[in-house]
């Protein structure tokens, strides 16, 4: 695996909950495949998550009460679990977005200082 791909994976691990919550807040209820496809589209293919990465995150988010899953039919008439952000998930999204902006601003400041 190239170091660039490893770097993306490491950054993604720390932000996976945040980007899933943002996707659900933006798009409404989605199934795991739809979430993965949306993240790939928005990132211009820089983020490509397999179901083995997405499902554990969805289970964790549901256990925390930040999303709620319910069964429904996909556009292809298949049974799938659709996840929607909850009120507490919206609050978590706001808090994590603010935290991310603070951290990324600090890192940006530190990197600029080195030049």
N, C-alpha and C positions, 0 to 999 in steps of 0.2 A: 504494500500500500504506500502510495507517495506521501511525503510529509504534508503536502497541501491537503490531501484527503483526510489524513489524521487530524490536522488542525481544525478542519471543518467539523469533524465528529466531536472533538473535544469542546468546541464552542457550543455546538448543538446540545450536548448533554446538559450543559448549564442553563440552556434557554428553552428546552423542549416544552416544558409546561407553559411557559409564557407564550410561545408561538401557537401552541394548540388552543389556548384560551383566547388569544387574539383572533384566530381563524374562526372559532365558534361565535365570538362576539360579532364579528363582521358578517359572516355568512349565514348564521343561524344553525340549526341542527344539521349535523353531518355524520355520515358513517366513516369508519377508519380509512377506507380507501379514498373517499372524497377528501378527507383532511390531507392525506399524503399527496394526492394529486394537486390540490390547491397550493400546498407549500412548495411543491416542485414548480408549478406555474409562476407563482409570485417571485420565486428566487431565480427565475430563468435557469432552471435545472441545477442550481448550485446545491440545493437541499433535496436529496433523494432518500426518503425514509422507507425502510421495508416494514411490513406489518409486524415483524418481531420487535421493532423499536416502538411503533405507535401503540400497539395494544397494551403493553405494560404501563405506558404513560397514561392511557385512558383509564385503566383500572385504578391506578394510583390517584388520578384526579377525581374519579368517581368516589373512591373511598374517603377522600378528603372533603367531599361534598361540594366541590367546585364545578362539577358537571353532573348531569343526570342522563342516564341512558334509557332508551325505550325502543322496543322492537317495532320495525316497520318494513315497508317494501321499498326496494331501490327502484331507480328508473328502468331497470331490466327485470322488474317484478321478482327480485330475489329478497329473501328475508335478511335483514341486517339490523344491527343495533345502531341507532342514531343517538348522538350525544349532543346535548345542549348545555350552554353555560348557565349556572344558577346565579342567584343574587350574590351569594358569598363568593362565587367564582368571579363575578364582575368586580367585587371589592378586591379580591386577590390580584386580578389583572391590573387594576389601577395601581396598587401598591408595588407590584413587581415591575410594571412599566416605569414608575418613578425611580425605583431602585436601579433598574437597568440604565436609565438615562443618566443617573448620578454616577454610576460606575463607568459607563462608557465616556462620559465627559471628563472624569478624572484620568482615565487612561489616555484619552486624547491630549489632555493637558500635559501629562508626563511625557508622552512621545514628542510633543512639540518642543518641550524643554530640552530634549536631547539634541536637537538640531542646531 
